[in-house]
Amino acid sequence: MDRITDSTTTILDSKTTKRKYPEARIIVLDDNFNTFKHVANSLVKILPGMSKKRSWELAVEVDREGSAEVWRGPLEQAELYHQQLVSKGLTMAPIEKI
C-alpha cells in the first residue's frame, strides 16, 4: 500500500526545534553601603520563591565571597529581576547569559 504525502507538510530543522530559550544568571556584588538586612529583604521582595532563610544565606555569601548568584532562569525574567534589584540600590554584575 502506498502512502500519500500531504504537500503542505512542513519539515522543521532540528537545530531550530531543539533551540532552548536563553537563560541567564543574576549575580549580586559586595559593596560597602548595603546592609545584610537590605540585601536579604530586597531578594525576598523581588525574587519569586525566595525564602527569608535563603536570602540571608545569600547576603552572607555576597559579603564573604564578594558575589553570589541569586537567581537563574529565562533571560527575559532575569532582565526584569535585575532591573528591580538595581532599583533597590543593590550592586549588580551584568546579567550573565548561560
C-alpha positions, 0 to 999 in steps of 0.5 A: 500500500502506498502512502500519500504525502500531504504537500503542505507538510512542513519539515522543521530543522532540528537545530531550530526545534531543539533551540532552548530559550536563553537563560541567564544568571543574576549575580549580586556584588559586595559593596560597602553601603548595603546592609545584610538586612537590605540585601536579604529583604530586597531578594525576598521582595523581588525574587519569586520563591525566595525564602527569608532563610535563603536570602540571608544565606545569600547576603552572607555569601555576597559579603564573604565571597564578594558575589553570589548568584541569586537567581537563574532562569529565562533571560527575559525574567532575569532582565526584569529581576535585575532591573528591580534589584538595581532599583533597590540600590543593590550592586549588580554584575551584568546579567550573565547569559548561560 
